[in-house]
Amino acid sequence: MAAAVAVAVVIVAAASGTIDSTNATLVVMGFDTDRAQLITALLVGLVTGAACRMTADRLGLATWLGLVAATAVFGPAFISETQAALGSSGAQGSFDPMGWLLTLVTTVFVGTVSSWAGATLAAGVRPGLIAAGGAIMDSFGTRPLSFNLLRRPLAVAVVLLLVVVCVPIFGDMVNFTPDSHMFRGGPPPVGLVPDASQSSASVDPASPGPNSAPSTGPRATPTASPARPWLTWLPSGAGSVTAVDLPAPWIGGTATTDGVTIYAPPGYKTSDNRRYPVLYEAPKPFSDWETAVHISTVLDSLIDGGDIPPMFVVFVADIGGPYPDTECANSVDGRQWMDTFIGETVVSYVDAHYRTIATPAGRAITGFSQGGYCAAIVALRHPTVFGTSIPISGYFQAGKGDAGSALPFGGDAAALDAASPSTVAAKLPADVRARLYFIVVASPTQPVYGEDSANFERLLADQGYPFVAVQAKVPHGWVQVRQEFPGALQTWAARLVATGAL
């Protein structure tokens, strides 16, 4: 009976769209597709463990069946990840058997814990559910023997009914607002994940705007520059990584310093007078990039192979301030000045301590997710500092998906407007627009991020910004960064050559 319940939970969760809608919500919240699938699988395992424990009061069996259910949901993603890792090489990294084994063991462990938790919690509910069922049956004059035969199927039916009814509603509460089912009539809520009835028509960023001539902005997959002058002084070996703590750009919070990590390219210590371009990244720390992308190895490989010129990469974190999501902004209450920190303080520090090409043409800024937003707005607010912006799966409206009350803008409409790339880009002088270069990376079919990037690309074209739109093959997530970041760097390398920075 318990095994049948486990199968039923998985089938109901898949058939009702609960698995897909949960995945979509998690992706829009910032998780990549595989992490979203893992979290969903753990939730399925928890629910399955609980349902099986209510059916058969056996903790071990319920935990095992919950793990099987979680494996059924996450298994295809794990297999796909394994196949991708086995086929990786070069800048993508190489397969690590021990790392794969540890990942497998960890996945089984967390799946077991989640299923056990569901089964354990259900043990406390089961007696009350049985008692309630007995009271209902007694009210109909049913003999105790009859109820004893029926109580377990009744409990299973109640649990499955709760799953079918409550889980989709919970998804709506997370996706839209907690009171989205408290009203009847009126306009539908605007959710994080637009459905077919709510999403606007797709926008071709290459098509002209209502008041513009057809755009000529490039929209092809980026390619490396045929001219690579750095090949005449190509270094080899590994770069170095240095962590620096600078005075924190905030008041309050949990830290008095902010971490900046500086990757110096191979050959830097042995070269005497050569100056190097600098790529800045914010606000994710170096540790995130190193864990998810193995960024130092990627950079070493690209530089040693001659695909990109030797360059500095500076990672600016934002951990410890008064706002968990800094948005790389100067807050309206004056407690935080991340925009100034990134665009002025860190750049001045790096130029003073390293041999850099200290011109806008020699600097770029990039970032992923919230960092994509940061890459766009910081470059637009500091066009005399950065010559190139590389937003990866970013958004281009400040406070996207939030009224702004929990962000450093404090819900101030003017502050939100002044911090939105889609607004600021249209206000810069024409000569500044012509110099500021964008490499926009996004999956066109990605909810929110894809449409937002498409609209921003259209704005860039209408306003005369030079740009390249990179259509990622996978949606928002670190897998996308891993696949598209090397090509984006090669495109920036071509820009460095074209502007004479190298």
VENWOWO-V206526 format. One line per field, one symbol per residue. ss: DSSP state (@ for helix, = for strand, . for the rest). phi: phi as a letter, one per 20 degrees, with the letter a starting at -180 (. if undefined). psi: psi as a letter, one per 40 degrees, with the letter a starting at -180 (. if undefined). A space follows every 10 residues. Layout:
# VENWOWO-V206526
ss = ???
phi = ???
psi = ???
This chain:
# VENWOWO-V206526
ss = .@@@@@@@@@ @@@@@..@@@ @@@@@@@@.. ..@@@@@@@@ @@@@@@@@@@ @@@@@...@@ @@@@@@@@@@ @@@@@@@@@@ @@@@@@...@ @@....@@@@ @@@@@@@@@@ @@@@@@@@@@ @@@@@@@@@@ @@@@@@@@@. ...@@@@@@@ @@@@@@@@@@ @@@@@@@@@@ @@@@@..... .......... .......... .......... .......=.. ........@@ @@@......= =======..= ......==== ====...... .....===== ===..@@@@@ @@@.@@@@@@ @@@@...... =======... .........= .....==@@@ @@@@@@@@@@ @@@..=...@ @@======.@ @@@@@@@@@@ @......=== ==........ .......... ..@@@@@@.. @@@@.....@ @@@@@.==== ==......@@ @@@@@@@@@@ @@@...==== =......@@@ @@@@@@@@@@ @@@@@@@@.. ..
phi = .fffffffff ffffffnfff ffgffffffp efffffffff ffffffffgf fffffcfcff ffffffffff fffeggffff ffffffeeam ffncfdgfff ffffffffff ffffffffff ffffegffff fffffffffe mffgfffgfd ffgfffffff ffffeeffff gffffdbgdf deddmmfffe efdfefedff ffdefeffff ccfgfdffce ffcfffecff ffcfebodfc ccecddgfeb dnmdcdccec ddedfgnffe eedfdcfcdd cbdffggfff feclfffffg ffffemfcfg becdddeceo efdgdfllde ffemebcfgf fffcffffff ffdcedeecg feccccrdmg fffggfffff ecfeddeccc fdlecccfmg mbfnfedfem mfffffffde gfefgedffg ffgfeeddce daegefgmff fffffffffg ffenefbcde efecfgqfff ggfdfgffff ffgfffffem fd
psi = dddddddddd dddddeeddd ddddddddee iidddddddd dddddddddd dddddhghdd dddddddddd dddedddddd ddddddeiib eeaihhdddd dddddddddd dddddddddd dddddddddd ddddddddde fhidddddde dddddddddd dddddddddd dddddcidfd eeihaiiiih idhhadedii iihheeiiid fiihiehifi hiiihdhgde defhaiaiii hhhhhihhfi haaeieihhh hhhhiiedde ideiiiihhi hiehiddddd ddefdddddd ddddeediih iihhhhifhe aehdhdefih ideeeigddd ddeddddddd ddeigigfid deiihiihbd dddddddddd efeedheihg hhfaiehhfh eieedeieef ehdddddeeh dddddeeiid dddddhhhhh hihdehhcdd dddddddddd ddefhhihhh gidiahiddd dddddddddd ddddddddee d.
